[in-house]
Amino acid sequence: MAMATTMTMTTGSMALHHAALANPLFCASPALPPLRLAAGTPGAASTAVLRGEPLALRREARGAGFRRFAKFRQFSQDGTDETAVEEGGVEDAAAEEEDDAEQILPQNLETAMIHAGEAAGLYINSGGTRVIAELLVPELENLNEDGAQQRVWDLSRLFLDTLQETLGDQRVKAIFPDAGVAAFVKYQWKDVPYVFGSLNDRRPVSNEDEVVVLLTPDHQGLPDVERINTTLAGDDDTPARPMVMLNPRLVSGDVGIGLNVRRMRERLLSKFTTVYSVRPLQDATIFRQYPGYALQLFCEHSSIILDNT
């Protein structure tokens, strides 16, 4: 039976849907229901409330008619994704959805990292073993700027502290991109309950490590990431151990990247579930958090029909 729900959105948000579909982390889940603009809908003027904001999710921006218009999927109790598209008209839900945006979207990067660590920990406690948490914001993309790496590691500590607190006594190992960064951070972070390592260690994972967290692994470290994944996969006698990737950067912009490398990356990512994701765009934000809805879109005003046939 066809199911159609009138939603709220800018005309530019069709590109948002395609962006979500193009993201390999989202595409690892079952296909999203199609989005179709309502017939005769006038194109509403877009207000770039998200451009130039630190996280693009500040209270001032969200207050300008910024609301959730669609929930595409919901995490099931066992951690996998299941289809769950809500019915109901805009008239009944508009005020509630504006409140949802205020309550759900993080107000800054620090809050987002804490929520990401909690989501990852809860997913692991529910039995999940392959986890991705990501904040797709400009502040965390260009690590070559002055102070950018220090900012990333400071935020990563919030993630690790929250993850460790959520997991309790489980031994967590934080693996950094190289030995230099691992040594620098270990010197700075005193008396933390987790241990440190790097991707280029001879044995990055030991038998005592119960949960392994890879911090911002990039495409150059993909073979090492795959090696760690294999080590943690377990066998008939040993259960798989959880592996978390925080802000993985495994996609290379190089045109000449080989087919085998792409297949390795796709095969690896297909095993992971994204439990937390924030992706601000010009007119909207893609948001995902476990437990709860696996994909939510918060957008500006216009009219759209979500059709699930």
SULPE-V563330 format. One line per field, one symbol per residue. burial: b if it has 9 or more other C-alpha atoms within 8 Angstrom, else e. A space follows every 10 residues. Layout:
# SULPE-V563330
burial=???
This chain:
# SULPE-V563330
burial=eebbbbbbbb bebeebbeeb beebbbbbee eeeebeeeee eeeeebeebb eeeebbbbee bbbeebbbbb bbbbbeeebe beeebeeebb eebbeebbbb bbeeebbbbe bbbbbbbbbb bbbbeeebbb bbbbbbbeeb eeeeeeebbe ebbebbebbb bbbbebbeee bbbbbbbbbe bbeebbeeee eeebbbbbbb eeebbeeebb bbbbbbbbbe bbebbbebbe ebbbeeeeeb bbbbbbbbbb eeeeeeeeee ebeebbebbb ebbbbbbbbb bebbbbbbbb bebbbbbbbb bbbbbbbbe
